[in-house]
Amino acid sequence: MKRGRCRPTAVWAVLSSLKTWARGIKRDVVALWIAARDPRVPWYAKFAAGAVAAYALSPIDLIPDFIPVLGYLDDLIIVPLGILLVVKLIPASLMDEFRQEAIQREARPKSYLGMAAIALIWLALAAWLAWLFWPRR
């Protein structure tokens, strides 16, 4: 084997593990959406699960994907970290149940509340910037 070249099996193994990780993230987002609506989950975990799921399921990102590097930061770091933190707040037996239910669901839910929250954040930021830079007499 020549130096500096990857073996095709190693590349396929990495791609396979990334696909498995992405499927797990998608499943956990739906599981958190389910957890946010379950009465057995503590209120603080419901709130956190709802916030993470609403953000992850929102069709609008806080940082748009067309911004180089930063655009994918939320998809690669913020959402998985949010999931990890919320999963620790939910009892393991319940989380396993929610994951099984998420696997059985065919359609991925959409969060219009999350979309509205992100849109409000953008509007508030635009209003603040306009106020900050508006010429005053």
PyMOL CGO cylinders between C-alpha atoms (Angstrom):
from pymol import cmd
from pymol.cgo import CYLINDER

trace = [
    CYLINDER, 0.00, 0.00, 0.00, 1.26, 3.46, -0.89, 0.3, 1, 1, 1, 1, 1, 1,
    CYLINDER, 1.26, 3.46, -0.89, 1.77, 6.07, 1.73, 0.3, 1, 1, 1, 1, 1, 1,
    CYLINDER, 1.77, 6.07, 1.73, -0.97, 8.70, 2.15, 0.3, 1, 1, 1, 1, 1, 1,
    CYLINDER, -0.97, 8.70, 2.15, -3.79, 6.63, 0.72, 0.3, 1, 1, 1, 1, 1, 1,
    CYLINDER, -3.79, 6.63, 0.72, -6.75, 5.33, 2.73, 0.3, 1, 1, 1, 1, 1, 1,
    CYLINDER, -6.75, 5.33, 2.73, -7.89, 1.77, 2.46, 0.3, 1, 1, 1, 1, 1, 1,
    CYLINDER, -7.89, 1.77, 2.46, -11.39, 1.58, 0.97, 0.3, 1, 1, 1, 1, 1, 1,
    CYLINDER, -11.39, 1.58, 0.97, -12.60, -0.64, 3.81, 0.3, 1, 1, 1, 1, 1, 1,
    CYLINDER, -12.60, -0.64, 3.81, -11.54, 1.95, 6.39, 0.3, 1, 1, 1, 1, 1, 1,
    CYLINDER, -11.54, 1.95, 6.39, -13.45, 4.70, 4.56, 0.3, 1, 1, 1, 1, 1, 1,
    CYLINDER, -13.45, 4.70, 4.56, -16.57, 2.51, 4.33, 0.3, 1, 1, 1, 1, 1, 1,
    CYLINDER, -16.57, 2.51, 4.33, -16.30, 1.68, 8.03, 0.3, 1, 1, 1, 1, 1, 1,
    CYLINDER, -16.30, 1.68, 8.03, -16.15, 5.38, 8.95, 0.3, 1, 1, 1, 1, 1, 1,
    CYLINDER, -16.15, 5.38, 8.95, -19.08, 6.20, 6.65, 0.3, 1, 1, 1, 1, 1, 1,
    CYLINDER, -19.08, 6.20, 6.65, -21.08, 3.33, 8.11, 0.3, 1, 1, 1, 1, 1, 1,
    CYLINDER, -21.08, 3.33, 8.11, -20.45, 4.48, 11.67, 0.3, 1, 1, 1, 1, 1, 1,
    CYLINDER, -20.45, 4.48, 11.67, -21.42, 8.07, 10.74, 0.3, 1, 1, 1, 1, 1, 1,
    CYLINDER, -21.42, 8.07, 10.74, -24.68, 6.83, 9.20, 0.3, 1, 1, 1, 1, 1, 1,
    CYLINDER, -24.68, 6.83, 9.20, -25.45, 4.84, 12.34, 0.3, 1, 1, 1, 1, 1, 1,
    CYLINDER, -25.45, 4.84, 12.34, -24.71, 7.90, 14.50, 0.3, 1, 1, 1, 1, 1, 1,
    CYLINDER, -24.71, 7.90, 14.50, -26.97, 10.11, 12.35, 0.3, 1, 1, 1, 1, 1, 1,
    CYLINDER, -26.97, 10.11, 12.35, -29.81, 7.56, 12.57, 0.3, 1, 1, 1, 1, 1, 1,
    CYLINDER, -29.81, 7.56, 12.57, -29.41, 7.50, 16.36, 0.3, 1, 1, 1, 1, 1, 1,
    CYLINDER, -29.41, 7.50, 16.36, -29.59, 11.30, 16.50, 0.3, 1, 1, 1, 1, 1, 1,
    CYLINDER, -29.59, 11.30, 16.50, -32.77, 11.35, 14.41, 0.3, 1, 1, 1, 1, 1, 1,
    CYLINDER, -32.77, 11.35, 14.41, -34.31, 8.64, 16.59, 0.3, 1, 1, 1, 1, 1, 1,
    CYLINDER, -34.31, 8.64, 16.59, -33.38, 10.45, 19.80, 0.3, 1, 1, 1, 1, 1, 1,
    CYLINDER, -33.38, 10.45, 19.80, -34.86, 13.74, 18.57, 0.3, 1, 1, 1, 1, 1, 1,
    CYLINDER, -34.86, 13.74, 18.57, -38.20, 12.02, 17.97, 0.3, 1, 1, 1, 1, 1, 1,
    CYLINDER, -38.20, 12.02, 17.97, -37.86, 10.24, 21.32, 0.3, 1, 1, 1, 1, 1, 1,
    CYLINDER, -37.86, 10.24, 21.32, -37.35, 13.61, 23.04, 0.3, 1, 1, 1, 1, 1, 1,
    CYLINDER, -37.35, 13.61, 23.04, -40.40, 14.99, 21.24, 0.3, 1, 1, 1, 1, 1, 1,
    CYLINDER, -40.40, 14.99, 21.24, -42.37, 12.05, 22.67, 0.3, 1, 1, 1, 1, 1, 1,
    CYLINDER, -42.37, 12.05, 22.67, -40.81, 12.54, 26.13, 0.3, 1, 1, 1, 1, 1, 1,
    CYLINDER, -40.81, 12.54, 26.13, -41.84, 16.20, 26.19, 0.3, 1, 1, 1, 1, 1, 1,
    CYLINDER, -41.84, 16.20, 26.19, -45.48, 15.07, 26.03, 0.3, 1, 1, 1, 1, 1, 1,
    CYLINDER, -45.48, 15.07, 26.03, -45.33, 12.18, 28.51, 0.3, 1, 1, 1, 1, 1, 1,
    CYLINDER, -45.33, 12.18, 28.51, -46.76, 12.80, 32.02, 0.3, 1, 1, 1, 1, 1, 1,
    CYLINDER, -46.76, 12.80, 32.02, -44.18, 10.47, 33.66, 0.3, 1, 1, 1, 1, 1, 1,
    CYLINDER, -44.18, 10.47, 33.66, -41.29, 12.78, 32.73, 0.3, 1, 1, 1, 1, 1, 1,
    CYLINDER, -41.29, 12.78, 32.73, -40.35, 15.50, 35.28, 0.3, 1, 1, 1, 1, 1, 1,
    CYLINDER, -40.35, 15.50, 35.28, -41.33, 19.04, 34.26, 0.3, 1, 1, 1, 1, 1, 1,
    CYLINDER, -41.33, 19.04, 34.26, -37.73, 20.26, 33.91, 0.3, 1, 1, 1, 1, 1, 1,
    CYLINDER, -37.73, 20.26, 33.91, -36.85, 17.34, 31.65, 0.3, 1, 1, 1, 1, 1, 1,
    CYLINDER, -36.85, 17.34, 31.65, -40.04, 17.95, 29.62, 0.3, 1, 1, 1, 1, 1, 1,
    CYLINDER, -40.04, 17.95, 29.62, -39.07, 21.58, 29.15, 0.3, 1, 1, 1, 1, 1, 1,
    CYLINDER, -39.07, 21.58, 29.15, -35.51, 20.72, 28.08, 0.3, 1, 1, 1, 1, 1, 1,
    CYLINDER, -35.51, 20.72, 28.08, -36.67, 17.84, 25.84, 0.3, 1, 1, 1, 1, 1, 1,
    CYLINDER, -36.67, 17.84, 25.84, -39.26, 20.07, 24.20, 0.3, 1, 1, 1, 1, 1, 1,
    CYLINDER, -39.26, 20.07, 24.20, -36.72, 22.82, 23.60, 0.3, 1, 1, 1, 1, 1, 1,
    CYLINDER, -36.72, 22.82, 23.60, -34.13, 20.49, 22.05, 0.3, 1, 1, 1, 1, 1, 1,
    CYLINDER, -34.13, 20.49, 22.05, -36.72, 18.65, 19.95, 0.3, 1, 1, 1, 1, 1, 1,
    CYLINDER, -36.72, 18.65, 19.95, -38.36, 21.89, 18.79, 0.3, 1, 1, 1, 1, 1, 1,
    CYLINDER, -38.36, 21.89, 18.79, -35.01, 23.29, 17.74, 0.3, 1, 1, 1, 1, 1, 1,
    CYLINDER, -35.01, 23.29, 17.74, -33.88, 20.09, 16.01, 0.3, 1, 1, 1, 1, 1, 1,
    CYLINDER, -33.88, 20.09, 16.01, -37.22, 19.59, 14.21, 0.3, 1, 1, 1, 1, 1, 1,
    CYLINDER, -37.22, 19.59, 14.21, -37.59, 23.24, 13.21, 0.3, 1, 1, 1, 1, 1, 1,
    CYLINDER, -37.59, 23.24, 13.21, -37.24, 23.88, 9.49, 0.3, 1, 1, 1, 1, 1, 1,
    CYLINDER, -37.24, 23.88, 9.49, -35.31, 27.08, 10.32, 0.3, 1, 1, 1, 1, 1, 1,
    CYLINDER, -35.31, 27.08, 10.32, -31.84, 26.93, 11.93, 0.3, 1, 1, 1, 1, 1, 1,
    CYLINDER, -31.84, 26.93, 11.93, -30.47, 29.45, 14.38, 0.3, 1, 1, 1, 1, 1, 1,
    CYLINDER, -30.47, 29.45, 14.38, -27.33, 29.60, 12.25, 0.3, 1, 1, 1, 1, 1, 1,
    CYLINDER, -27.33, 29.60, 12.25, -28.30, 29.16, 8.55, 0.3, 1, 1, 1, 1, 1, 1,
    CYLINDER, -28.30, 29.16, 8.55, -26.54, 26.28, 6.79, 0.3, 1, 1, 1, 1, 1, 1,
    CYLINDER, -26.54, 26.28, 6.79, -25.27, 28.50, 3.97, 0.3, 1, 1, 1, 1, 1, 1,
    CYLINDER, -25.27, 28.50, 3.97, -22.84, 30.20, 6.39, 0.3, 1, 1, 1, 1, 1, 1,
    CYLINDER, -22.84, 30.20, 6.39, -19.54, 28.31, 5.95, 0.3, 1, 1, 1, 1, 1, 1,
    CYLINDER, -19.54, 28.31, 5.95, -18.53, 26.09, 8.88, 0.3, 1, 1, 1, 1, 1, 1,
    CYLINDER, -18.53, 26.09, 8.88, -20.80, 27.82, 11.43, 0.3, 1, 1, 1, 1, 1, 1,
    CYLINDER, -20.80, 27.82, 11.43, -23.90, 26.79, 9.48, 0.3, 1, 1, 1, 1, 1, 1,
    CYLINDER, -23.90, 26.79, 9.48, -23.38, 23.12, 10.27, 0.3, 1, 1, 1, 1, 1, 1,
    CYLINDER, -23.38, 23.12, 10.27, -22.16, 23.75, 13.81, 0.3, 1, 1, 1, 1, 1, 1,
    CYLINDER, -22.16, 23.75, 13.81, -25.64, 23.41, 15.28, 0.3, 1, 1, 1, 1, 1, 1,
    CYLINDER, -25.64, 23.41, 15.28, -26.27, 20.15, 13.41, 0.3, 1, 1, 1, 1, 1, 1,
    CYLINDER, -26.27, 20.15, 13.41, -22.96, 18.62, 14.44, 0.3, 1, 1, 1, 1, 1, 1,
    CYLINDER, -22.96, 18.62, 14.44, -22.44, 19.97, 17.95, 0.3, 1, 1, 1, 1, 1, 1,
    CYLINDER, -22.44, 19.97, 17.95, -25.39, 21.86, 19.48, 0.3, 1, 1, 1, 1, 1, 1,
    CYLINDER, -25.39, 21.86, 19.48, -28.14, 19.31, 18.77, 0.3, 1, 1, 1, 1, 1, 1,
    CYLINDER, -28.14, 19.31, 18.77, -26.13, 16.22, 19.86, 0.3, 1, 1, 1, 1, 1, 1,
    CYLINDER, -26.13, 16.22, 19.86, -24.96, 17.97, 23.05, 0.3, 1, 1, 1, 1, 1, 1,
    CYLINDER, -24.96, 17.97, 23.05, -28.52, 19.03, 23.81, 0.3, 1, 1, 1, 1, 1, 1,
    CYLINDER, -28.52, 19.03, 23.81, -29.68, 15.45, 23.32, 0.3, 1, 1, 1, 1, 1, 1,
    CYLINDER, -29.68, 15.45, 23.32, -26.94, 14.10, 25.61, 0.3, 1, 1, 1, 1, 1, 1,
    CYLINDER, -26.94, 14.10, 25.61, -27.84, 16.55, 28.35, 0.3, 1, 1, 1, 1, 1, 1,
    CYLINDER, -27.84, 16.55, 28.35, -31.60, 15.89, 28.17, 0.3, 1, 1, 1, 1, 1, 1,
    CYLINDER, -31.60, 15.89, 28.17, -31.18, 12.11, 28.02, 0.3, 1, 1, 1, 1, 1, 1,
    CYLINDER, -31.18, 12.11, 28.02, -29.43, 12.33, 31.40, 0.3, 1, 1, 1, 1, 1, 1,
    CYLINDER, -29.43, 12.33, 31.40, -32.50, 14.08, 32.86, 0.3, 1, 1, 1, 1, 1, 1,
    CYLINDER, -32.50, 14.08, 32.86, -34.93, 11.35, 31.76, 0.3, 1, 1, 1, 1, 1, 1,
    CYLINDER, -34.93, 11.35, 31.76, -34.99, 7.98, 33.58, 0.3, 1, 1, 1, 1, 1, 1,
    CYLINDER, -34.99, 7.98, 33.58, -33.25, 5.32, 31.47, 0.3, 1, 1, 1, 1, 1, 1,
    CYLINDER, -33.25, 5.32, 31.47, -36.23, 2.96, 31.39, 0.3, 1, 1, 1, 1, 1, 1,
    CYLINDER, -36.23, 2.96, 31.39, -38.48, 5.73, 30.06, 0.3, 1, 1, 1, 1, 1, 1,
    CYLINDER, -38.48, 5.73, 30.06, -35.90, 6.82, 27.51, 0.3, 1, 1, 1, 1, 1, 1,
    CYLINDER, -35.90, 6.82, 27.51, -35.64, 3.24, 26.22, 0.3, 1, 1, 1, 1, 1, 1,
    CYLINDER, -35.64, 3.24, 26.22, -39.42, 3.16, 25.86, 0.3, 1, 1, 1, 1, 1, 1,
    CYLINDER, -39.42, 3.16, 25.86, -39.44, 6.49, 24.01, 0.3, 1, 1, 1, 1, 1, 1,
    CYLINDER, -39.44, 6.49, 24.01, -36.67, 5.30, 21.67, 0.3, 1, 1, 1, 1, 1, 1,
    CYLINDER, -36.67, 5.30, 21.67, -38.65, 2.17, 20.83, 0.3, 1, 1, 1, 1, 1, 1,
    CYLINDER, -38.65, 2.17, 20.83, -41.73, 4.28, 20.10, 0.3, 1, 1, 1, 1, 1, 1,
    CYLINDER, -41.73, 4.28, 20.10, -39.62, 6.63, 17.96, 0.3, 1, 1, 1, 1, 1, 1,
    CYLINDER, -39.62, 6.63, 17.96, -38.36, 3.69, 15.90, 0.3, 1, 1, 1, 1, 1, 1,
    CYLINDER, -38.36, 3.69, 15.90, -41.95, 2.56, 15.28, 0.3, 1, 1, 1, 1, 1, 1,
    CYLINDER, -41.95, 2.56, 15.28, -43.11, 5.97, 14.06, 0.3, 1, 1, 1, 1, 1, 1,
    CYLINDER, -43.11, 5.97, 14.06, -42.82, 6.41, 10.32, 0.3, 1, 1, 1, 1, 1, 1,
    CYLINDER, -42.82, 6.41, 10.32, -43.13, 10.17, 9.97, 0.3, 1, 1, 1, 1, 1, 1,
    CYLINDER, -43.13, 10.17, 9.97, -40.74, 12.59, 11.58, 0.3, 1, 1, 1, 1, 1, 1,
    CYLINDER, -40.74, 12.59, 11.58, -42.70, 15.36, 13.33, 0.3, 1, 1, 1, 1, 1, 1,
    CYLINDER, -42.70, 15.36, 13.33, -42.19, 19.02, 12.46, 0.3, 1, 1, 1, 1, 1, 1,
    CYLINDER, -42.19, 19.02, 12.46, -41.94, 21.77, 15.00, 0.3, 1, 1, 1, 1, 1, 1,
    CYLINDER, -41.94, 21.77, 15.00, -43.65, 24.94, 13.94, 0.3, 1, 1, 1, 1, 1, 1,
    CYLINDER, -43.65, 24.94, 13.94, -43.22, 26.26, 17.49, 0.3, 1, 1, 1, 1, 1, 1,
    CYLINDER, -43.22, 26.26, 17.49, -39.46, 25.82, 17.12, 0.3, 1, 1, 1, 1, 1, 1,
    CYLINDER, -39.46, 25.82, 17.12, -39.61, 27.56, 13.74, 0.3, 1, 1, 1, 1, 1, 1,
    CYLINDER, -39.61, 27.56, 13.74, -41.54, 30.46, 15.29, 0.3, 1, 1, 1, 1, 1, 1,
    CYLINDER, -41.54, 30.46, 15.29, -39.04, 30.72, 18.17, 0.3, 1, 1, 1, 1, 1, 1,
    CYLINDER, -39.04, 30.72, 18.17, -36.07, 30.84, 15.78, 0.3, 1, 1, 1, 1, 1, 1,
    CYLINDER, -36.07, 30.84, 15.78, -37.86, 33.41, 13.61, 0.3, 1, 1, 1, 1, 1, 1,
    CYLINDER, -37.86, 33.41, 13.61, -38.51, 35.56, 16.71, 0.3, 1, 1, 1, 1, 1, 1,
    CYLINDER, -38.51, 35.56, 16.71, -34.85, 35.34, 17.70, 0.3, 1, 1, 1, 1, 1, 1,
    CYLINDER, -34.85, 35.34, 17.70, -33.83, 36.51, 14.22, 0.3, 1, 1, 1, 1, 1, 1,
    CYLINDER, -33.83, 36.51, 14.22, -36.38, 39.35, 14.28, 0.3, 1, 1, 1, 1, 1, 1,
    CYLINDER, -36.38, 39.35, 14.28, -35.24, 40.45, 17.75, 0.3, 1, 1, 1, 1, 1, 1,
    CYLINDER, -35.24, 40.45, 17.75, -31.61, 40.41, 16.60, 0.3, 1, 1, 1, 1, 1, 1,
    CYLINDER, -31.61, 40.41, 16.60, -32.48, 42.45, 13.51, 0.3, 1, 1, 1, 1, 1, 1,
    CYLINDER, -32.48, 42.45, 13.51, -34.44, 44.97, 15.61, 0.3, 1, 1, 1, 1, 1, 1,
    CYLINDER, -34.44, 44.97, 15.61, -31.58, 45.28, 18.10, 0.3, 1, 1, 1, 1, 1, 1,
    CYLINDER, -31.58, 45.28, 18.10, -29.02, 45.80, 15.31, 0.3, 1, 1, 1, 1, 1, 1,
    CYLINDER, -29.02, 45.80, 15.31, -31.26, 48.40, 13.67, 0.3, 1, 1, 1, 1, 1, 1,
    CYLINDER, -31.26, 48.40, 13.67, -31.62, 50.24, 16.98, 0.3, 1, 1, 1, 1, 1, 1,
    CYLINDER, -31.62, 50.24, 16.98, -27.89, 49.99, 17.65, 0.3, 1, 1, 1, 1, 1, 1,
    CYLINDER, -27.89, 49.99, 17.65, -26.77, 51.34, 14.28, 0.3, 1, 1, 1, 1, 1, 1,
    CYLINDER, -26.77, 51.34, 14.28, -29.63, 53.73, 13.48, 0.3, 1, 1, 1, 1, 1, 1,
    CYLINDER, -29.63, 53.73, 13.48, -28.24, 57.25, 13.18, 0.3, 1, 1, 1, 1, 1, 1,
    CYLINDER, -28.24, 57.25, 13.18, -29.30, 59.50, 16.05, 0.3, 1, 1, 1, 1, 1, 1,
    CYLINDER, -29.30, 59.50, 16.05, -29.32, 63.30, 16.04, 0.3, 1, 1, 1, 1, 1, 1,
]
cmd.load_cgo(trace, "trace")
